[in-house]
């Protein structure tokens, strides 16, 4: 059980000896550095264009920094283990200062943006989000620099259900799968018998059902086992406490709705209107998370989740007050990791091959020994 508890606060390997075993020994990039950059541009354009078509989205500008007092920044987990970069803006010789934070994600800001930009039901937005998450362990697929397509769509109260969530996820997967086909048409060397293509369809499964299959395994090991059976999955219900007394993974209480009761395919009670897209990465032979998303809390479920997590003091913040007073649209939204997606579709072994970031010396040397060339 100790292993299960330690496994809750976010993904990652957490040990460079283990990472040494994870990174492939016979790796050779299928694209040279120049083709890699061209492929990134092509895939990025394809995904953005088709996200807009599938979900009726428009691009908007997203903040890099936010005011601490707004309550808009994303704390990622409910345990407070991942805190944002914060700094003081003295402004006018400290007469009108601001305490600012670098965003960790645009999750909550996007919902306010739906109102700010006048989005009606069925209309939405996406952002080219950049963030800093300083508390990550830096491995092959976790960087302190985070880039995502963050998107948000205004919905009705009647659409707050699993069927609607499932339909939206299927549209996202259509875009990701289409991007793979697009990349291979432009760069045929990406089509190889060595690495299988993504499946045409996702397998949908609830976190509780995965626990039933592997009751003694901690979360990351459960995910690894299930995606070896189904190489692309969407896991419903991340955040609710499962039968073993632990959530599948911690989720913050003030964006995704993980408390609403739903039913499994065979009629059993479940919880949660959110989830993650995970795939099997044939290069690293590990789980690979592409997206986290969900139907967002309404006023009622916001209060329920804050009570469960002991964070009712958040209700005094402007963002939370806006939700309580129904001043922002009901919505569904999520984030798709850009570098994570490029890494997968371009058959790369490390994020540093598709993004420029900072990496510790031990990791850079390890990659050098394994013919993995990071962007300097």
Secondary structure, 3 states (H helix, E strand, C coil): CHHHHHCCCCCCCCCHHHHHHHCCCCCCCCCCHHHHHHHHHHHHHHHHHHHHHHHCEEECCCCCEEEHHHCCCCCCCCCCCCCCCEEEECHHHHCCCEEEEECCCCHHHHHHHHHHCCCCCCCEEEEEEEEECCCCCCCCCCCCEEEEEEEEEECCHHHCCHHHHHHHHHHHHHHHHHHHHHHHHHCHHHCECCECCCCCCCEEEEHHHHHHHCCCCCHHHHHHHHHHHCCEEEEECCCCECCCCCECCCCCCCCECCCCEEECCCCCEEECCEEEEEEEECCCCEEEEEEEEEEECCHHHHHHHHHHHCCHHHHHCHHHHHHHCCCCCCEEEEEEEHHHHHHHHCCCCCHHHCCCCCCCHHHHHHHHHCCCCCCC
